[in-house]
């Protein structure tokens, strides 16, 4: 997927409608667009119902709506913003949990 426009290129690639210079000029804008596209696409079939950090049910109880985080082109849903710091410490650990659940088709 292109970082902002076409959706035809692999993550991090640049297409004719999204020149590299434009992305480098305002990377936050383009990364936000990329994150939104990942969330929109992957949320439909997100494999976990529990937070990969704390194990709490996503969207249940007093935690409110899940916190969406995109890591290495993959959506990771957390029960709350407090779990973000744990994911930032060891992102590969939590990507592996999401990938394993997706591969297994279950929590």
ABEGO torsion letter per residue (X at the ends): XBAAAAGABBBGBBBAABBAAAAAABAAAAAAAAAAAAAAAAAAABABABBAAAGBBBGBEAAEBBBBBBBGGBBBBBABAAAAAAAAABAAAAAAAAAAAAAAGBX
